Amino acid sequence: MDDDPDAYRILRLRAEILELGSAIRQLQRAGLDDATTQLLIGRKRAQLEHLVKANAASRALNFQTRRPQ
């Protein structure tokens, strides 16, 4: 994983999403508005989904180019 920056970015985004989920729960328990945090977590989830799909496509492409014909 040291040589794969996408894997690191995926792990970092997952950690950020977990932290935001925790913040949302704390805001809800306190009766505060969590709309901004909800928006941010939605954006982070979209980033994560895009990165995971791009990473999978890149790996598939690399596999096809390495396969002996």
Contacts in CASP RR format, 6 or more apart in sequence:
PFRMAT RR
TARGET T0000
AUTHOR 0000-0000-0000
METHOD contacts of the structure
MODEL  1
MDDDPDAYRILRLRAEILELGSAIRQLQRAGLDDATTQLLIGRKRAQLEH
LVKANAASRALNFQTRRPQ
1 7 0 8 1.000
1 8 0 8 1.000
6 51 0 8 1.000
6 54 0 8 1.000
6 55 0 8 1.000
6 58 0 8 1.000
7 55 0 8 1.000
9 51 0 8 1.000
10 48 0 8 1.000
10 51 0 8 1.000
10 52 0 8 1.000
10 55 0 8 1.000
13 44 0 8 1.000
13 47 0 8 1.000
13 48 0 8 1.000
13 51 0 8 1.000
14 48 0 8 1.000
16 44 0 8 1.000
17 41 0 8 1.000
17 44 0 8 1.000
17 45 0 8 1.000
17 48 0 8 1.000
20 37 0 8 1.000
20 40 0 8 1.000
20 41 0 8 1.000
20 44 0 8 1.000
21 37 0 8 1.000
21 41 0 8 1.000
23 34 0 8 1.000
23 37 0 8 1.000
24 34 0 8 1.000
24 37 0 8 1.000
24 38 0 8 1.000
24 41 0 8 1.000
27 33 0 8 1.000
27 34 0 8 1.000
27 37 0 8 1.000
28 34 0 8 1.000
END
